[in-house]
Amino acid sequence: QVQLVESGGDSVQPGGSLRLSCAASGFTLDDYAIAWFRQAPGKEREGVSCLDSSVGATYYADSVKGRFTVSRDNAKNTVYLQMNSLKPDDPAVYYCTADPPPTWCQDPGRTVDFESWGQGTQVTVSS
C-alpha cells in the first residue's frame, strides 16, 4: 500500500528557510518519482517540484526556481524539499504525491490524476 507522510511545515519570516520531508512507504524511490504540489486558499493546486530518480530528472516551477531544491535519501525512502528565501507568495499546504511512470515529472505540462497523496504540511510566511 502506497503511503506518503509530509512533515516540516512551519511559520517563518520572509527570507527564511524550511525543509519539507516526504516519507514514502509501499514503494521505493527507484520505481516512482515524487512530485511536490502546493495549494493556497482560493487557488488551484500548483505543481512546485519533482524528482524522478529513474532518469535523473528534476523539475521546478518558475516561481520557485533558484530557491527550492529537491533531493532524496534512499536509506530513509524520503524526498526532501529545501525551501530558501521564502516569500509572501509561498504560503500554502504542501503535498507530495507518488508519480508513477510515465511520470508527470518528465512532462510537467500534462494533467495527471494522481492516486496517492500525503496529508499535507502547512507553510506560513509572515513577518
C-alpha positions in Angstrom: 0.0 0.0 0.0 1.4 3.3 -1.1 1.6 5.8 1.8 3.2 9.3 1.9 3.7 11.4 5.0 4.8 15.0 4.8 6.4 17.0 7.6 8.4 20.1 8.2 5.9 22.8 7.6 6.1 25.8 10.0 5.7 29.5 10.2 8.8 31.6 9.1 9.6 35.1 8.3 10.1 36.3 4.7 13.6 35.2 3.6 13.6 32.3 5.9 14.1 28.6 5.1 12.3 25.3 5.7 12.9 21.7 4.7 9.9 19.6 4.0 10.1 15.8 4.1 8.0 13.3 2.3 8.4 9.8 3.8 7.3 7.1 1.4 6.3 3.5 2.1 4.9 0.7 0.0 7.2 1.5 -2.9 10.8 2.6 -3.5 12.0 5.9 -5.0 13.6 3.9 -7.8 10.1 2.9 -9.0 8.2 6.1 -8.6 9.0 9.8 -8.9 7.9 12.1 -6.2 6.2 15.4 -7.0 5.5 18.3 -4.7 2.4 20.4 -5.1 1.0 23.3 -3.1 -2.4 24.8 -2.6 -3.1 28.1 -1.1 -6.7 29.2 0.0 -8.8 30.0 -3.0 -6.2 28.9 -5.5 -5.7 25.8 -7.6 -3.2 23.2 -6.7 0.2 24.1 -8.3 3.0 21.8 -9.2 6.1 23.0 -7.5 8.9 20.5 -8.0 9.6 16.8 -8.6 12.3 14.3 -8.6 12.4 11.3 -11.0 15.4 9.3 -9.9 14.9 6.7 -12.7 16.0 9.2 -15.3 17.8 11.7 -13.1 15.2 14.4 -13.8 14.1 17.3 -11.6 11.6 20.0 -12.2 11.0 23.4 -10.6 8.2 25.8 -11.3 9.4 29.2 -12.4 8.0 30.7 -9.2 10.4 28.6 -7.1 13.4 28.1 -9.4 16.7 29.0 -7.7 15.1 29.0 -4.3 13.9 25.4 -3.8 15.9 22.2 -4.1 14.5 18.7 -4.2 16.6 15.7 -3.0 16.3 12.2 -1.7 17.6 9.9 1.0 17.5 6.3 -0.3 18.1 4.8 3.1 15.1 6.6 4.5 13.0 6.3 1.3 12.4 10.0 1.8 12.3 13.0 -0.5 13.1 16.5 0.8 12.1 19.9 -0.5 14.6 22.5 0.8 12.9 25.9 0.5 15.1 29.0 0.9 14.4 32.7 0.5 10.7 32.1 1.3 8.4 34.8 0.0 4.9 36.0 0.9 3.7 34.2 -2.2 4.9 30.8 -0.9 2.4 30.1 2.0 0.2 27.1 1.2 -0.4 23.5 2.2 2.4 21.5 0.6 1.7 17.9 -0.6 3.8 15.2 -2.0 2.5 12.5 -4.4 3.7 9.3 -5.9 4.3 9.9 -9.6 4.3 6.5 -11.5 5.8 6.1 -15.0 5.3 7.7 -17.4 6.0 10.4 -14.8 4.5 13.8 -14.7 8.0 14.9 -13.7 9.2 14.2 -17.2 6.4 16.3 -18.7 5.0 18.7 -16.2 2.7 20.3 -18.7 0.5 17.2 -18.6 -2.6 16.9 -16.4 -2.4 13.8 -14.2 -4.9 12.4 -11.8 -2.5 11.2 -9.1 -3.8 8.4 -6.9 -1.8 8.8 -3.7 -1.3 12.0 -1.8 0.1 12.7 1.7 -1.9 14.7 4.2 -0.1 17.9 3.5 2.0 20.2 5.7 1.3 23.9 6.2 3.9 26.5 5.3 3.3 30.1 6.6 5.4 33.1 5.7 4.8 36.1 7.9 6.6 38.9 9.5 
